[in-house]
């Protein structure tokens, strides 16, 4: 049986049990969200003992060098002992600057950190409440704006989203951990066509990436497709149309499954995308949002000739059991 030492106390782990599950089972508060090794909100630091390589997969070299690992993916060998510490050193203190509804189901949360966060538009952070509750949200803001902008989907029964929408107030203090993720614009090839597609709050990182590219002087066409079931699921339409008015190379295409209009196409997002961008070979693309749609689009774009090195995907995973009932971001 493996053991984990946390804050001067030893905790036994069941066979094949992860460090995260073992500590939670025994009442230890550990920030976490997806439990799938994607959000990185369960990062911990090894003080002594061996950490399986699988628990470091996907981490930056700087984090690996400091001993950080993913508690949800760490299953110590039987009989081993591992002493761990939290990831408080990676978190920035932040306060709520504004809470603004963007639609009936999306809340815009803006945060100001005590010290600037070094990030790229389109990456994501973990938002950690004082009691350890953590959720991951993509960044819609640009670093120059001085605040972090998160688009929070309001999930029925959701713990974090419910708290933010009903109880949180301007001035409340939380912590931000990150950033993480590889969905962001990289300068170079300014004439290359860009394709951004997503559903729901998958628009958040796409909004940041598109603005970042345009401000960097990207000259090629930039297509942004946003899909929803009904018109109520769309948001930021006015801001995106205004962006298109200022940048002739930027094209905003919203679509819904039902309830389309003159300004909003009706039908599947993949069908609209194929009609507007029939030849995607040579494009650079970002796909964000619902896992089913993102993985389906990724496959279709690859088969249509888009190079894998130019195809970036950010799948919004469900939160863990006993937490949010749907997407974390």
C-alpha positions in Angstrom: 0.0 0.0 0.0 1.4 3.4 -1.0 1.3 6.4 1.4 1.2 10.1 0.8 2.3 12.7 3.4 0.5 16.0 3.2 0.8 18.8 5.8 2.6 16.5 8.3 0.1 13.7 8.1 0.4 10.4 6.3 -2.6 9.1 4.2 -2.8 5.5 2.9 -3.8 5.0 -0.7 -5.9 2.1 -2.0 -4.4 -0.1 -4.8 -4.4 1.9 -8.1 -5.9 4.9 -6.3 -4.6 8.3 -7.4 -3.2 10.8 -5.0 -6.1 13.1 -5.7 -8.8 10.5 -5.0 -7.0 9.2 -1.9 -6.7 12.6 -0.3 -10.2 13.6 -1.2 -11.6 10.3 0.2 -9.9 11.1 3.5 -11.2 14.7 3.8 -8.2 16.7 2.4 -9.2 19.7 0.4 -7.4 19.6 -3.0 -8.4 22.0 -5.8 -9.6 20.0 -8.8 -12.0 20.0 -11.7 -11.8 17.6 -14.7 -9.9 14.7 -13.1 -8.6 13.9 -16.5 -5.2 15.6 -16.5 -6.3 18.4 -18.7 -7.2 21.4 -16.5 -4.1 21.2 -14.3 -6.1 22.6 -11.3 -5.0 19.6 -9.2 -1.3 20.4 -9.5 0.8 19.4 -6.5 4.5 19.5 -5.7 6.6 16.4 -4.8 8.8 17.2 -1.8 10.3 13.7 -1.6 9.6 10.4 -3.2 9.1 9.1 -6.8 6.4 10.4 -9.1 5.3 8.3 -12.0 6.1 9.9 -15.4 2.4 9.7 -16.4 1.7 12.2 -13.7 3.9 14.8 -15.4 2.6 14.3 -18.9 1.8 17.6 -20.7 3.4 19.8 -18.0 5.9 22.6 -19.0 9.5 21.8 -18.4 9.7 24.6 -15.8 6.9 22.9 -13.7 8.5 19.5 -14.1 11.8 20.8 -12.9 10.2 22.2 -9.7 8.6 18.8 -8.9 5.0 19.6 -9.9 2.7 16.8 -11.0 -0.9 16.1 -11.6 -2.5 14.6 -8.5 -5.4 13.1 -10.6 -2.9 11.1 -12.7 -0.4 10.2 -10.0 -0.7 6.5 -8.8 2.4 5.7 -6.7 3.9 2.3 -6.9 2.7 -0.1 -4.1 4.8 0.3 -0.9 6.2 3.7 -2.0 6.0 6.9 0.1 5.4 10.3 -1.4 5.6 13.6 0.4 3.6 16.4 -1.3 2.8 20.1 -1.0 0.1 22.2 -2.6 0.5 24.5 -5.6 -0.1 27.8 -3.7 3.1 29.2 -5.1 1.7 29.0 -8.6 -1.5 31.0 -7.8 -2.1 34.7 -8.0 -4.5 36.6 -5.8 -7.3 38.2 -7.8 -10.4 40.2 -7.1 -13.6 40.4 -9.0 -13.8 43.7 -11.0 -17.2 43.1 -12.7 -19.9 40.5 -13.3 -21.9 41.1 -16.5 -24.5 38.8 -18.1 -23.6 38.3 -21.8 -26.7 36.2 -22.4 -29.2 34.2 -20.3 -26.7 31.4 -20.0 -23.3 33.2 -20.0 -21.8 35.4 -17.4 -18.7 37.6 -18.1 -16.4 37.6 -15.1 -13.5 40.1 -15.1 -10.7 39.8 -12.6 -7.7 42.0 -11.6 -4.7 40.1 -10.3 -2.3 41.6 -7.7 0.6 41.0 -10.1 0.3 40.7 -13.9 -0.4 37.2 -15.3 1.9 36.2 -18.1 -0.4 34.5 -20.7 -1.5 34.4 -24.3 -5.0 35.1 -25.4 -6.9 31.8 -25.8 -5.1 30.0 -23.0 -7.1 29.0 -19.9 -6.7 29.4 -16.1 -8.0 27.6 -13.0 -10.2 29.8 -10.8 -9.8 28.7 -7.2 -12.2 29.8 -4.5 -11.2 30.1 -0.8 -12.6 26.7 0.1 -10.6 25.0 -2.7 -13.3 24.7 -5.3 -11.7 25.1 -8.7 -12.9 25.4 -12.2 -11.0 26.1 -15.5 -12.1 28.9 -17.8 -10.6 30.2 -21.1 -9.3 33.7 -21.3 -11.2 36.0 -23.7 -9.0 39.0 -22.8 -5.7 40.3 -24.2 -2.8 40.8 -21.8 -2.6 44.6 -22.6 -6.2 45.0 -21.3 -5.0 44.6 -17.7 -7.9 42.4 -16.6 -8.7 38.7 -17.1 -12.0 38.1 -18.9 -13.7 34.8 -18.4 -17.0 33.7 -20.0 -18.7 31.4 -17.5 -21.5 29.1 -18.7 -24.3 29.0 -16.1 -24.9 25.3 -15.4 -28.1 24.3 -13.6 -26.9 23.1 -10.2 -23.3 24.2 -11.0 -21.3 24.9 -7.9 -18.9 27.5 -9.2 -21.1 29.0 -11.9 -24.0 29.2 -9.4 -21.9 31.0 -6.9 -20.6 33.5 -9.4 -24.0 34.3 -10.7 -25.9 34.5 -7.4 -23.5 35.2 -4.6 -20.2 36.6 -5.8 -19.8 40.4 -5.6 -17.4 43.0 -7.0 -14.3 43.0 -4.7 -14.5 39.3 -3.7 -11.1 37.7 -3.6 -10.2 34.4 -5.4 -7.0 32.9 -6.8 -5.9 32.2 -10.4 -3.6 29.4 -11.3 -2.1 29.0 -14.8 -2.0 29.7 -17.6 -2.2 26.4 -19.5 -3.2 25.3 -23.0 -1.7 25.6 -26.5 -4.6 27.4 -28.3 -3.2 30.8 -29.1 -2.0 32.9 -32.0 1.7 32.8 -33.0 3.0 35.5 -35.3 4.4 34.6 -38.7 2.8 33.8 -42.0 0.5 36.9 -41.7 -1.1 36.1 -45.1 -2.3 32.6 -44.0 -6.1 32.2 -43.8 -7.3 31.6 -40.2 -10.3 29.5 -39.2 -11.8 29.7 -35.7 -14.8 27.6 -34.8 -16.6 26.7 -31.6 -19.9 26.4 -29.7 -21.1 28.0 -26.5 -18.4 29.5 -24.3 -15.9 28.0 -26.7 -16.3 31.5 -28.2 -14.2 33.0 -25.3 -10.7 31.8 -26.5 -11.6 32.3 -30.1 -12.6 36.0 -29.4 -9.2 36.5 -27.8 -7.3 34.7 -30.5 -9.0 36.6 -33.3 -8.4 40.0 -31.7 -4.8 39.1 -30.9 -4.1 38.1 -34.6 -5.7 41.3 -35.9 -3.8 43.5 -33.5 -0.6 41.7 -34.5 -1.2 42.8 -38.1 -2.5 39.5 -39.6 -3.5 40.3 -43.2 -5.0 37.0 -44.3 -8.7 36.3 -44.0 -9.9 35.4 -40.4 -13.1 33.4 -40.2 -14.9 33.0 -36.9 -17.8 30.5 -36.7 -19.9 30.4 -33.5 -22.7 27.8 -33.2 -25.5 27.3 -30.7 -28.8 25.3 -30.5 -31.0 28.5 -30.5 -30.3 32.2 -30.9 -30.3 32.6 -27.1 -27.1 30.5 -27.0 -25.3 33.1 -29.1 -23.6 36.1 -27.5 -21.1 38.9 -28.3 -22.7 39.3 -31.7 -22.7 43.1 -31.7 -19.0 43.2 -30.6 -18.0 40.7 -33.3 -19.9 42.5 -36.1 -18.2 45.8 -35.0 -14.9 44.0 -35.2 -15.7 42.9 -38.7 -16.6 46.5 -39.5 -13.1 47.7 -38.4 -11.2 44.8 -40.1 -12.4 43.9 -43.6 -10.4 40.6 -43.4 -12.4 39.4 -40.4 -15.6 37.4 -41.1 -18.1 36.5 -38.3 -20.5 33.7 -39.0 -23.0 32.7 -36.3 -25.3 29.7 -36.7 -28.1 27.9 -34.8 -29.8 24.6 -35.2 -33.2 26.2 -35.0 -34.5 29.8 -35.2 -32.1 31.3 -37.8 -32.7 34.7 -39.2 -31.2 37.1 -41.8 -28.1 37.6 -39.7 -27.9 34.1 -38.3 -27.6 31.0 -40.4 -29.7 27.9 -39.6 -28.1 24.5 -39.7 -25.1 22.5 -38.4 -21.9 24.5 -37.8 -19.9 22.0 -39.9 -22.2 22.5 -42.9 -21.8 26.3 -42.7 -18.1 26.0 -42.3 -17.8 23.8 -45.4 -19.9 26.2 -47.5 -17.9 29.3 -46.5 -14.5 27.7 -46.5 -14.7 24.8 -49.0 -10.9 24.4 -49.4 -9.1 24.5 -46.0 -5.7 23.2 -47.1 -3.2 25.8 -46.0 -5.4 27.3 -43.3 -4.5 27.5 -39.6 -7.4 26.5 -37.4 -8.5 26.6 -33.7 -11.5 24.6 -32.5 -12.9 25.2 -29.0 -16.0 24.0 -27.0 -18.1 20.8 -26.8 -15.9 17.7 -27.0 -18.1 15.9 -29.5 -18.2 18.8 -32.0 -14.5 19.7 -31.6 -13.3 16.1 -32.2 -15.7 15.7 -35.2 -14.6 19.0 -36.8 -11.0 18.2 -36.2 -11.3 14.9 -38.1 -13.3 16.5 -40.9 -10.8 19.4 -41.4 -7.9 17.0 -41.4 -9.6 14.8 -44.0 -10.3 17.9 -46.0 -6.5 18.7 -46.2 -5.7 20.8 -43.2 -2.3 20.0 -41.8 -2.3 18.6 -38.2 0.5 21.0 -37.3 -1.9 23.9 -38.1 -4.9 22.4 -36.3 -5.3 23.4 -32.6 -8.1 22.0 -30.5 -9.3 22.9 -26.9 -11.8 20.4 -25.8 -14.1 21.6 -22.9 -14.2 18.5 -20.6 -17.0 17.9 -18.1 -16.2 18.6 -14.5 -15.6 15.8 -12.1 -18.4 14.0 -10.3 -19.7 15.7 -7.2 -19.0 19.0 -9.0 -20.4 20.9 -12.0 -22.8 18.8 -14.0 -21.4 20.0 -17.4 -18.5 21.8 -19.0 -15.8 23.3 -16.9 -15.1 26.2 -19.2 
